[in-house]
């Protein structure tokens, strides 16, 4: 963060403030929230969580490790994904689905796909340490005009997370005219698997 621009530093600090409030609610009042070598938050050993921030918004989620194996949250502005970015972040099926979306809704749905993949990546990374590309998973949506609902994540190749729990994985979304917010909660690792 030493070389970050002031706006990025403020977003980082606000996200951490949200996370510390959650830690306090979980009884970990003075627990440190360090930064890992990949800039990920290092939660206390008995807690899982995730932080997100975007222009004008930050959020955090946390839970006891006995309830969830991992959490991922992501927020994006509704216009964050421009059309030239559709192909790099979408599978062929996702691109086809986006092409069927009408006008301004197309950018909102692209932001939803991007955000869902980001939330999933954050959650699975905290369990597996595996980096994923956008092409490694596909998001299936059945939005039908709703401002909230569920999505499904299907792997496009073998993923380390499958050792902890079988695919597909699911998450939830919420959006309005300004933001898209997605979240994924993953089950605790099965007995006998590495965490």
C-alpha positions in Angstrom: 0.0 0.0 0.0 3.0 2.3 0.4 2.9 3.2 -3.4 -0.9 3.4 -3.6 -2.8 6.5 -4.6 -4.7 8.3 -1.8 -8.1 7.1 -3.2 -7.0 3.5 -3.1 -5.6 3.9 0.4 -8.9 5.3 1.6 -10.8 2.4 0.1 -8.4 -0.1 1.6 -8.7 1.6 5.1 -12.6 1.7 4.8 -12.7 -2.0 3.9 -10.4 -2.9 6.9 -12.6 -0.8 9.2 -15.6 -2.8 8.1 -13.7 -6.0 8.7 -12.6 -4.9 12.2 -16.2 -4.1 13.1 -17.2 -7.7 12.1 -14.3 -9.2 14.1 -15.4 -7.3 17.1 -19.0 -8.6 16.6 -17.5 -12.1 16.5 -15.6 -11.5 19.8 -12.1 -10.9 18.2 -11.9 -7.3 19.3 -8.1 -6.8 19.1 -7.4 -9.4 16.5 -4.9 -8.2 13.8 -6.0 -8.3 10.2 -2.7 -8.7 8.4 -2.0 -8.6 4.6 -0.8 -11.8 2.9 1.8 -12.0 0.2 -0.9 -11.8 -2.4 -2.5 -8.8 -0.7 -5.3 -11.0 0.7 -6.6 -10.3 4.2 -5.2 -12.8 6.8 -8.1 -13.5 9.2 -7.7 -15.0 12.6 -7.4 -18.8 12.5 -11.0 -19.4 13.6 -12.6 -16.9 11.3 -13.1 -16.7 7.6 -14.0 -13.5 5.7 -13.7 -11.3 2.7 -13.4 -7.6 1.9 -14.4 -5.6 -1.1 -14.3 -2.0 -2.1 -15.2 0.0 -5.2 -16.0 3.6 -6.0 -18.1 4.9 -3.2 -18.7 1.6 -1.4 -16.9 -0.9 0.8 -18.1 -4.1 2.5 -16.8 -7.1 4.5 -18.3 -10.4 5.5 -17.0 -12.8 8.2 -18.1 -16.0 9.9 -16.7 -18.6 12.3 -14.7 -21.3 10.5 -17.0 -23.9 12.2 -19.9 -22.6 10.1 -18.2 -21.9 6.7 -15.0 -22.9 5.1 -14.5 -19.7 3.2 -16.3 -16.5 2.1 -15.9 -14.3 -0.9 -17.6 -11.0 -1.6 -17.2 -8.5 -4.4 -18.8 -5.2 -5.4 -18.5 -3.4 -8.7 -20.1 -0.3 -10.1 -22.9 -1.3 -12.6 -20.9 0.2 -15.5 -17.5 -1.3 -14.5 -17.3 -3.8 -17.4 -17.0 -2.1 -20.8 -17.9 -4.1 -23.9 -14.3 -4.5 -24.9 -13.8 -6.5 -21.7 -16.6 -8.9 -22.3 -14.5 -11.4 -24.3 -11.5 -11.5 -21.8 -13.8 -12.2 -18.8 -16.5 -14.4 -20.4 -16.8 -17.9 -21.7 -18.5 -18.4 -25.1 -21.7 -19.3 -23.4 -21.6 -16.2 -21.2 -20.9 -14.1 -24.2 -23.9 -15.6 -26.0 -26.1 -14.9 -22.9 -24.9 -11.3 -22.8 -25.6 -10.8 -26.5 -29.3 -11.7 -25.8 -29.5 -9.0 -23.1 -31.1 -5.7 -24.2 -29.1 -2.5 -24.4 -28.1 -1.0 -21.0 -28.9 -4.3 -19.2 -26.0 -5.9 -21.0 -23.3 -3.9 -19.1 -25.1 -4.6 -15.8 -25.1 -8.4 -16.5 -21.5 -8.3 -17.6 -20.6 -6.6 -14.2 -22.6 -9.4 -12.5 -20.6 -12.1 -14.3 -17.3 -10.4 -13.5 -18.3 -9.8 -9.8 -19.5 -13.4 -9.3 -16.1 -14.7 -10.6 -14.2 -12.3 -8.4 -16.3 -13.3 -5.3 -15.8 -17.0 -6.1 -12.1 -16.5 -6.6 -11.6 -14.8 -3.3 -13.5 -17.6 -1.4 -11.8 -20.5 -3.1 -8.3 -18.9 -2.9 -8.6 -18.6 0.9 -9.1 -22.4 1.0 -6.8 -23.6 -1.8 -4.3 -20.8 -2.6 -5.1 -21.5 -6.3 -5.1 -18.6 -8.8 -7.9 -18.7 -11.3 -8.4 -17.0 -14.6 -11.7 -15.8 -15.8 -11.9 -18.7 -18.3 -11.5 -21.3 -15.5 -15.1 -21.0 -14.3 -18.5 -20.2 -15.9 -21.3 -18.3 -14.2 -24.9 -19.5 -14.9 -27.6 -17.0 -14.2 -31.4 -17.1 -14.3 -32.0 -13.4 -13.6 -35.3 -12.8 -15.3 -35.4 -9.1 -14.3 -34.9 -9.7 -10.6 -32.6 -7.4 -8.6 -31.4 -10.3 -6.5 -31.0 -14.0 -6.7 -28.6 -16.9 -7.1 -25.9 -17.8 -9.5 -24.1 -21.1 -10.1 -20.3 -21.5 -10.7 -19.2 -24.4 -12.9 -15.6 -25.2 -13.4 -14.2 -25.3 -16.9 -11.1 -27.3 -15.8 -10.1 -29.3 -12.7 -9.9 -27.0 -9.7 -8.3 -27.7 -6.3 -11.5 -26.7 -4.6 -13.1 -29.9 -5.9 -10.9 -31.8 -3.3 -12.8 -29.9 -0.5 -16.3 -30.0 -2.0 -17.7 -31.1 -5.4 -18.9 -28.6 -8.0 -21.0 -26.8 -8.9 -20.9 -24.0 -6.3 -23.4 -21.3 -5.8 -23.6 -17.7 -4.7 -26.0 -14.8 -4.4 -26.2 -11.4 -6.1 -27.9 -8.1 -5.5 -27.8 -5.2 -7.8 -29.3 -1.8 -8.4 -28.7 1.0 -10.9 -25.3 1.8 -9.3 -23.8 -1.4 -7.8 -23.5 -5.1 -8.3 -22.7 -7.1 -5.2 -22.0 -10.8 -5.2 -21.2 -13.3 -2.4 -20.1 -16.9 -2.1 -20.0 -19.1 1.0 -18.1 -22.4 0.8 -18.6 -25.3 3.1 -15.9 -26.3 5.6 -13.3 -28.6 4.2 -14.2 -32.3 4.4 -12.4 -34.4 7.0 -9.1 -35.6 5.7 -8.5 -32.8 3.2 -5.9 -30.1 3.5 -7.1 -26.6 4.5 
